[in-house]
Amino acid sequence: ALALPSKAIPLSELLNKTRLASSRSEARRLISQGGVRVDGVRQTKDHMFSPRKGMVLQVGKRKFAKIA
């Protein structure tokens, strides 16, 4: 289990902490190319997110992470 902060953090940092992206720069590239979804909604900018229970992150077609 990962210790995620309860305050809002950038989506790129959230992807890096959940190991869906190997670095923040790779996460920003994936976001700008439209390969990242949060709860099924495509993200195109590196917005601030507060990790919450049940939140589903998706990178590409096959990488998923559910916040528990």
Secondary structure, 3 states (H helix, E strand, C coil): CCCCCCCCEEHHHHHHHCCCCCCHHHHHHHHHCCCEEECCEEECCCCEECCCCCCEEEECCCEEEECC
